[in-house]
Amino acid sequence: MSKVTMEKITSLAKRRGFIFPSSEIYGGITGAWDYGPVGALFKNNIKNEWFKSIVQEREDVVGLDAAILMNPKVWDASGHTEAFTDPLVECKKCHKRYRADQLVESLKKEEEGITTPSDLEKLKVALKGVKCPECGGELTEPKMFNLLVPAHLGVIEDKKRSVWLRGETCQGIYVNYELVRVSARKKIPFGIAQIGKAFRNEITPGNFIFRSIEFEQMEMQYFVNPKEAEKWFEYWKPLRLEWYKNLGVKKENLRLRQHEKDERAHYAKDAYDIEYNYPFGWKELEGIHNRGDWDLSRHSKFSGKDLSYFNEETKEKFMPFVVETSAGADRAALIFLLDAYHEEEVKGETRVVLKFHKKIAPYKVAVLPLSKNEKLSPIAKGVFDLLKDKFMCDYDETQSIGKRYRRQDEIGTPYCVTIDFDTLKDNAVTVRDRDTMKQDRIAVKDIDKYLVDKLK
């Protein structure tokens, strides 16, 4: 088994219909990606599993789907229009731009004491004498660059209204907090969960779908009594870590890392990252934060709406604290791809297989007639019709059966059902297991029950 690389994953993702560069026929756009036929199924399965674990299986969390466009005052209240920034340097010769903190990290100058992107003075010291990695030109001094993506509404050019594409999904939760609490009749503690797109004007998007300008977040904001904030913060950390392990991620590739005090947002009481050991090092996968009462108190102040909570039983009034779990659907897709990737030698040939957990595999079953044949194809299509209501199934009757098995291995399909000429005699099919390649002969009348048991 050889080591997985980003090159192998990006090549496989494109070749097998997981992920394509956005608008590739026009040369693409840096930091934007399209999910193909297999990738769309895969990503939806990840999001569905997240929503199931966070909302469906709990009675204290409800869902939300807030609009991408919001009143611009939302972003003033949240602090994004002033403080949602990364440090930028630009080459005076070739005009390529870099994130200053990432450039310092790549040059292995951590000893300079840079622990936060907003520490401009330390960045200036660390970058003294550093030239452009692209052309060797002189770099500008670092300056802060706002990550919010501007947009304009209106049909008349001089009367257009400036708005922002949301930089994070959680603000939609905060501004709807009171409406959700009242309509869902929830008492604190309770949570609001949302999956949705966010946009950031990233200076240096890269590492495939790890860092992009358009991405999807899976966030849950849990509203608590300030006296219980630490308890709930400690509660959610192991729970979120276990979610990845339960979906097949190797435990040695995951870790919890506490933020240093000078890396945290100024309002954060505490913050941890779930990190994954990517081919390019340990990096963030999901954030778990004790955000204090910053969010609701700021929106109370800017909107004039009192968002404090009154406990009828204790007669206590307080501004709720927020414990946040913030995961990226795209980063989750990336680590599931990386972790599932295997290369094996089978009969002198290399077999590439994605050993996905069955819950997130794009297709659960592939139905494959041994060959495209007037006798076998109708039976195979009948088996497909029998299974399609229970499982996401693929049907393929082109190329040799060996090549079709390899294709299903490379997209992570757990089971292949093959209809051969013996089926005409015994009314049975061959079921091939992806991971072991073991084959069972199962009667057509029993095939749905057999697969239901296997795919539990």
N, C-alpha and C positions, 0 to 999 in steps of 0.2 A: 504494500500500500504506500503510494508516494504522497508527499505533502500537498495539501490543497493550497492553491495560490489564487490571487484575485484574477489573474489572467485566465486560469482554467474556468473559474466561475462565470466571468463575463462572457467568455466564448460559449460555454454550455447554455447560459441563459438566453443568448441571442439565437443560437442554433436550434434550440428546442422550444422556442416560443414562450419563454418566461418573461424576459425584459428586453426591450429595444431602445436604442437612442431615440429621443423624441424628434419627430419630423426629419428623419434621416435622409430622405430623398432630396432635401434642401440643404444638406450639410449639418443638420442637427442644431441643437442649442445647448450650450454647456450647462450641466446641472439639472437637466430635465429628462425624464424617462417615461416610457410607455410600457404597460404590462400587456403582454400578448395573450393568446388564448389559454395557454397553460398557466401563465403567471397570474392572470385575473382570477382564476379558480383558486390558486394557491394563496394569494393575498386575501381573498374573501374568506377562506377557511381560517386563516390566522385571526382576522378581525372577528369572525363569528365565535371562535374559541375564547378570545379575550372578552367579548361581550357576554358570552355565556357564563364565564367564571366570575365576572365582576357584577353583572346585573341579574341574569336569569337564576343563578344559584344562590342569590342573596335576597333578603327581604328589606335590607337597609340601604340599597342603592337603586336609583332609577336612571333612565336614559334620557338623552337630549340630542337634538340635531339643530344647532343654532346656525344662523346665516353667516356666510363668509364676510359680507359687507356689514359694517356696523357704523353707528354714529361716530364721527371722528373724536368726540369728547371721551369715548371709551379709552382710546389710546393715550389721551392726555392724563386721564385718571390713573391708568395703569403704570404710567411713567415711561412708556415706550417711545413717545415722541422726543423725550429728552435723553433717556439713558439706554435705549436698546441699540447698543453700538459695539463694533469690533474695531481694533486698531488696524489702520491701513498704511502701507508704504507703497510707493510707485517708483518704478525705474524712470529716471529722467531721460534715458536714451531710447529704450524700446517701449516704454509706457506700460509694461506689464505690472499688474498689481498683486500684492501679496498681503496675507494677514500677518501682521508683524509678530504676534505671539507664536504662530505656527512656524514662521521662518526661524525664529530663535530656537524653538524646540528642535527643528530639523538640523540646526547647526550644533546641537548638543551643548547649549549654553545655559542649562538649567541652574548651574552654580551662580549665575548672576542674580538669583533671587527673584525671578519673575514668576509670580504665582497667580496673576490676574491680568486679563487683557486690558483692563482700564488703567493699569499702572504705567502711564506714558513715560515718566521720567526714567524708570528702570529699563523700559524698552529702548529708550534713546541710548542709554549707556551700553546695553547689550548689543545693539546694532551698529555701534560706532565702528566704522571701517569696513562694514559688510557690503559687498557688491551684489548686484543682481545675479541670481543663479542662472538666468537665461542668457544674458549677453555681457555680463561683467560691468554694466553701467552703474553710475552712482544712484543711490536710493534717496528718496525724500525722507524727511523726519516723519515718524508715525503720527497720524492724526486719527480721530475717531470718526467712524463711518456708520451711519444709521442703517439698520438692516430692514426696516419696514419698506414694503413695496408700495409705491403710490399708485393711485388709480383716479380716474375722473368720471363723474356722472353728469349727464345732461346732453342735450342735442345742439345747443347753441354754443359755439366755441368760447365766447367771452363770458358766458354765464355758467360754465361747467363748475361743479362742486368737487373739491378735492376730498378724497377718502383714502383709506388704506386697505389693502388686502391683509387679512389678519395674520399677524406674526406668530400667533399661538391660538389654540382652540379654547384654552381655559377661560379667557375673558368672556366668551359667550355663555359659559356656565355661571360666572359671577353675576353678570347683569340679569340673568334669569333666575337667580337663586331664590328670591322671594316668591316669584310666580310659581316655581316648581314646588317649593316647600308647602305653599298653601293649597295648590291644586292636587298634589299627591298626598296631602295630609300627613306630612312627615314631621317627626320630632327629632331634635338633635340628640345623638349623633346620626347623621345620614349622609349619603354620598350622591353625587350626580356624575354620570359617565357620558362621554361623548367620543365618537370617532369622526374625524374630519380633516380636510385639507388645511394646510398652513403654508405661508410663503415668506421667504427670507432672501434678501438681496445679498447672498453670500459672496464674499470677496473671492474665495478660492474653493468652490465646490469640487468634490473629488472623491476618490476611492469608491467608484461606481455609485450605488444608491445610499452609501453611508452619509454623504453630505450633499444635499441638492437644494435647488432654489424653490422647488415645489415638492411637498412631502405630506404624509398623512400621519396624524397623531392619534393615539389611543390614550385618552386622559380621564382620570377620575379625581374629583375634588371631594374630600370627605370633611364635612363641617362638624366641628366638635366644640365642647366647652373648653375654654382655655386651660382649666384645671386638669383636663384629661388629654391634652394634646400630646404629651410625651408618651402616654400609654398607647394611643392609637398610632403614633409614628412608629413605635417599636413593633406594633402588631402588623403593619402593612409591609415592613421590610422583608421578613422571611417569606411571607405569603406570595409576594411578587417574584421573589427569586425562585420559589418552588414551581411557579407556573411554567417557566422555561424548562426546568428539569423534567416536569411531568409530560412535556411535549417532546422529550427526547434529547434535549441539549445536554452534552456531557458536563458533569459538575465541575471537572477540572478546567473547563473553559469559561467559567463564570465566577465572579467575585463581587463582594460589596466593598465599596470604597467611600469613606467619609470625606466630605469636602473640608479642606482647610478653611479656617475662619475668613481668610482674605480672598478666598475664591467664591464664597457664597454671595448671593444677592444681598444687598444691604439690609433687607427686611427679613431674611431667612433666619429662623431660630436654629435650624439644623438641616443638613442635606447629605444624602448619600446617592451614589450612582451604582446601579448594577452595571458592571463592566464585563465585556466579552473579549477573549483573546483572539482578535482578528489577525490575519496574516501581517498586518501593519502595526500590530501591538495591542496592548490593553487600552480599549476606548469605551466611551459611554454607550450603553444600550438603553437604559431607562433611568429616570431620575425619581427619587422619593424625597419629598421636601416637607418640612414643617414651615409653612409660609406665614405663621402668626396671623394677625388680624389685618395685615396690610391691604389685602384685596377688597374685602367688604368695607373696611373703614374708608378707603380712598373713593370707592364708588358711592358710598353714603355722602361723603363730603362734596364730590363733584356733581352729583345728581340731585342732592337735596332730599333724597329718599332715605329714611331711617331703616337700615338693614340689620339692626341689632335684634337679638332674640330674647323673648321673655318666657321663662320656664314657669308654667302655671303651677306645677307641683311645689317647687322650691321658692317661688316668687323672686327668682333671680333674673336679672337682666344683664346681658353681656353681648359683645361683638364676637361672633364665632371665629375661632382659629380654623385654618385650612391645612389639612394633611393631603398632599398631592402625590399621585402616582402618574408619571408622564412617560409613556412609551411611544416609540416610533414604529408604525406598521412597516415601513420600508426597512428600517434597521432590523426589525424582527425577521422580516423575509430574508434579509441578507445572512443573518446568523443561522437561520434554519437551513439555508442552502449550504453554507460553509460547513456546518456541523454534520449534515447528512451525506456530504460528498465522500465517496469511497472509490478506490481503484483496486481491482483484484485481478489476479491472473487466473484465467479459466481456459484449460486446454491450449495453453501456449499463447493465448490472446488476452489483451487487457480489457476487462469489463469495467465500465464506469457505471456506478449505481448511486442514486440518491436514496438513502435509507430514511426517508421521512417517517415520523410518527404517523400512524394511519389516519389520525384525525385531521391532519393538515395536508396530506397528500392531495394533489390536484384532482387526479382520477383515482377512484378506489379500485375499479375493475376495468380491464380491457378485454373486449370480446374479439377473438381472432379466428376466423376460419383458416384452416391449414393452407388453403389456396382459394383464389377467386374462382368459384366453381358453381355451376347451375344447381348442383345438389347440396353443396355445403353452405353456400351463402344464405339461402332462405332459412335454414335451421339456425345459423349464427344470428341472423337478424331477429329471429324469434326469441333466442336467448337474450339478446340485447333488450328487446321489448319487455321481457320478463323481469329484467334487473334494473332498468333505467328509473323506475319509480322509487327504488330503495337507495340506489347509489348513483354518484356521478360516474358514468361509464364512457369509455372511448371505444370506437369501433374502427377496425383497420383491416383491410383485406389486400393491401398492396405490398409488394416486395416479398422476400423470403421470410419464413416464420422466424428464422434466427435474427434477421435484421429488425423485425418488428419487436421481438423480445428485448433486443438491445435498446431500442427507442423507448420502450416502456420502462426499462431499468433507469434510463437517463432522465426520465421525468418523474420517477419515484412511484410508479403505480404498484401497489402491494400485490395484486393478483391478476394473472392473465388466464382467461378461459379460452381454451383452444377446441375448436370443433374440427374433427378429422374424419377420415373415411370409416373408422371403426364406429363413429357415432351413428352412422347409417344402420349398423347392425345391433349395437347394444344400447342406443339412446342415452349415451353417457358422454361426458366431456372431460378434458384434462385441465386441472387447475394447477397453475405454476406459482409457487411462492417466490416473491422478489428477492428476499434476503437469503434464503437457503437454496433456492432453485429446485427444491423438492416438488414432485408432481404427484397429485392425487387424481384418481379416476372417480368421478361423481356422476350419479344419474341426473339427467336434466331436471327431473321432477323435484330433486333435492337440492339443486344448486343454490337457490335463493336462501334457504335455511342455512346451508353450509357457510355461505359468505356472510350472512348476518352474524353468525357465531364468531367467525374469524375477525370481523371488523368491529366488534364491540369495543 
